[in-house]
């Protein structure tokens, strides 16, 4: 009811989810966990997101395992399709997300590499209430990572898009 002008000035929610990210810079597909906390205001919602993922890439000469830790903030415009009489219709949030990712890579030969990588891109969240305060949620984001990579020689800075999706549940308080 916050977005419709009734009730309190803000509503707060927490969610947890499993997530998957497409490969970036030959690091492999990342599987992991995500958590978020959101503050819904009447005009805009802000969501703080944290994630932990693991990617493994087998190559002909060398394999690698990469751990990713990410934190981001999303500004979302939320649209409730339900009403007080029909609360079971979905809620859709669309906006932009920006954050930073720490990638720690271990190669089979023992070499370790790590880097901090900013990212930004569009984000969408679909929620479905399944109780008075409990909801199911699906996220889809398209972050573009600013990566520092080394391809057979000198390091270079490149932009690499990815697709991140997650499924989970949360609650409002």
Buried (B, 14 or more C-beta within 10 A) or exposed (E): EBBEEEEEEEBEBEBBBEBBBBBBBEBBBBEBBBBBBBBBEBEBBBBBBBBBBBBEBEEEEEBBBBBBBBEBEBBBEBEBEEEEEEEEEBBBBBBBBBBBBEBEBBBEEEEEBEBEBBBBBBBBBBBBBEEEEEBBBBBEBBBBBBBBBEEEEEEEEEEBEBBBBBEBBBBBE
